[in-house]
Amino acid sequence: MERPTELRAAALQALLDPDPATKTAAVAAMADACRAGAFALDADAPMTSQGAIPGRPARPELVPPRLVGRRSMASTEGRAMLIHALAHIEFNAINLALDALWRFPGMPRAYYLDWLRVAHEEAIHFGMLSAHLATLGHAYGDFPGHDSLWEMVEKTRADVLARMALVPRTLEARGLDAIPPLRAKLAQAGDHAAAAILDRLLADEVGHVEIGNRWYLHLCAGRGLDPAPTYDELTVRYGAPVLKGPFNVEARRQAGFSEAELQRYA
């Protein structure tokens, strides 16, 4: 398939691709081409999708979160279920980054380059987790997954401000809190390779959440909105989940949350 040479169009094409291998390869190619200056950017072009968003494989089966299953670290199968769940999150994160890249016109060039960076790093994460899953005797799709992350992407499709508020700085920021205890459990179970992968994920996810925070503040400033009450209003309007601790306050600080916000998590 011929790849577009305009960045947002290429992102949409990759988003529509249902195959994880070709999707991640397309994202890597986009990142390489962009570094080489081979992509044009039309930030103002009206764009519509001619396919179902997002493109994804027939498996894993999508089920309510309560039916995904328990992930005991006491067995190889349990660790495989956890690594699969993380791979599923990262696959969805590739799609959400591509969606943020193509969907919203009229943003500065830096916005689109930021979300290309996120898509590329999420694709790397997915590859690392998939490779480790194979060492445990499984492949992506072997276990069910849930669709909670994408549901908020869909809810916020009409407003980039809501998207930045409620996906990177809310749902993805929860990963900053969740990764350290998961890493500790994997290390305790002796899976040091998986623990090292989670170290990479945490380092990169701080940057991804920072991107969401930065563009959220940029958009609030452009619209003359106070970020704190606007965020509270958006969480109610869109039915965002109520955050529960414990919180990784230092990672959230590195990701650009204000000291006033961090006081909520103390």
N, C-alpha and C positions, 0 to 999 in steps of 0.2 A: 504494500500500500504506500502510495506517495505521501510523504509527510509535508504539511504546510510549512512555509518559511516565515509566517507571522506568528509571534509567540502565543497570543491568546488562542488563535485557531489551532495551533499545535497542542496546546494544553487541553482544549476541548476534545480533540481527536484521541489523545491519550486517555482522558477521563472515560470516554465511551468504550475503550478497549476492554473486553471482559477477561482476557487472559493475563494472569499476574506476571508471567515471564515477559510477554511482549509489552505490557504496560510499563514495567520497571525499566526495560530496555529503552523504551521511548523516552521516558523521563531522563535517563542518563544521557541519551543522545541530545535531548533538548538542552541540558546543562552544558554539554560540551560545545554545542553549536552556539549557544549564547555567549560563552566565554570567548569563542573565536570571532564574535561579531557577525555571525551568519544569520541572525534573526532580526527582522523588522518588528516594530511594535506599533500597533494601531490601538491606542488606548480608548479611542472614542467610537470605534466601529460597533454598530448594533449587531449582536450575535444571537442566534437561536440554535438550539440543539435539534438534530434530526434523529436522535436515538434516545434510548432509555438511559437516564442518569441515576447512579453511576453504572458503568460497565463492570460486571463482576462475574466470576464463574458460577456454575450451578451449585457447587459446593464450596464452602460449608452451608449446611442448612441453617437458616436464620430462625431463632426461637426466642421467646421472652427471656430476659436475663436470668430469671429464677430457674430456668430449665437447662442452662448451659452445663451445669454439673459441678461437683466439688473437685478441688484440685489438691489432693494430698501429696505432700512432698516425700512421703514414705515409699513411693514406688516410681519406677520409670514411667509408667502410664500416667500417674498423677502429674509428674513434672512435664510430660509431653502435653498434657491438657493445658497446663499453665503457659508453656511456650507457644502453643497454638493460639491461645486467647490473646497473647501479646502480639503475635503475628497478625491476627485478625484486626486488632486495633491499628497496627501500623499500615495494613493494607487500606483500611478506611481513611487513615490519615493521609496517605498518598492522594486518594480521591478528593478529600476535603481541600487539600492544598491546590490541586488542579482546578477545583471548582471555584475557589477564591480567586484564582489567577484569571480564568476566562470570563467569569460571570459579571463582574462589576466594572463597567466602563468609567472613564474619566478620572482615574486615580493617577498619581505621579508614577513615573517610570520605576522609581525605587520600590514601589509597592509590588509591582509585578515581578521584579527580580527577587524580592524577598520571598514571595510565595513559590517561585521556581526553586529557590534554595531549599525551602521546607519540603517540597515534593521530592527533590533529589535525596535529601537526607532521610526522609521517611522510606523511600525506596531502598536505600542502603540498609536501613534497619530491618525492613521486611526480608531482604535477602539474607542477612545474618541470622535472623530467627528461623527462617525456613531451612537454612543449611544445618542449624543446630537441631531443629526438629527431626531432620533426616537421620541424624546420629542416634536419635531415640527410637527409630523405627517407624516414623510417621511422616505425613506430608500435610501441607495446608489443605484443608477440606475434610480431614479425617474426623474432626469433632465439630459439633454445632457451634454457632456463634450468635451474638445478638446484634441489633442494629441501632442501639441507643445513640451513638455518636452521630450517625448519618441522619437520624430523625431531627436533630437540632440543626444540622446543615440545611435540611429541606425547609424547616420552619423559617429560617432566616434568609431565604433565597432572594427576597425582595429588597433587602436593606443591608448594605455593607457595614454600617455602624452596628447593627444588631449582630451580624456575623462575627465581627471582631470581638464584641463584648462577650458573646455567649459560647463561642466555640474555642478559639485559642485561649482566652483569658479566664474561661470558666471550666469547660470540659477537659481541655488539654492540660490545664493547670492542675487538675486533679492527679494527673500522672506524676507531677513533681512530688506529691504527697505519697503516692502509692508505690513508686519504684523502690525507695530504700528498704521498706520492710520485705518486699518481694525478693530483693537482692539478698538480704540477710537469710531468708529461708532457703534460697537456692544454694547459697554458700554453705549453710549448715548441713544441707543434704549432700554436699560434696560435689555439686555441679558448678565448678569454678568457671568453666567456659561460659555458662549461661550468666553467671554473676558478672563476668567481664563485659558481656554484651549489654547488660542493664546499666553498667557504668557509662557506656557510650550513649545509650538512649537518654539517660538523665542529663548528661552534659549537653546534648543536642536539643533536648526538649526545653531546657532553660532558654535557649535562643529562640525557639519557636514561640514560646509564650511571650517573650520580650517583643517579638514582632507584632503579635496581636495587641499587646499593651500599647506599643508605640503608635500603631495605626488607629487604635481606638481613641487615644488622646488627640491625635491629629484631626480625626473626624469630628470629635467633640468641639475642638477649638474652631474648626471651620464652620460649624453650625451654631456656635455661640452657646454651647451646652456645658453645664457643670458636670464633670465626669461621674462623680460619686452618686448623686441622686438619679442621674440618667441611667446608670448601671442598675440601680435598685429597681427603677421603673421597668427596664427591659427584662429583668429576671422574672418579674411578675407577669408582664404582658405575654412573654413567650413560654412561660411555664418551665423555666430552668430549674434544675435540681437544687435543693438546699445543700450547701456545703457542710460537710461534717469532718471533724478532725480525727486523728492528729494531723497537723499541717507542717509541711517542710518550709518553715518561715524563711530560712536563709536562701533556699532556692527560689522562693517567690520574690524575695528582695532582689536577687540577681536578675530575675525576669522582669523587673520594672514595676512591681507593685509599690504603691506609696506607703510611707510609714503609717499614715492614717488607716489605710486598708489593712496593713499587717496587724494593727492593734485589734482588729476584729478576730484575728486568728490566734491571738495570744492566749 
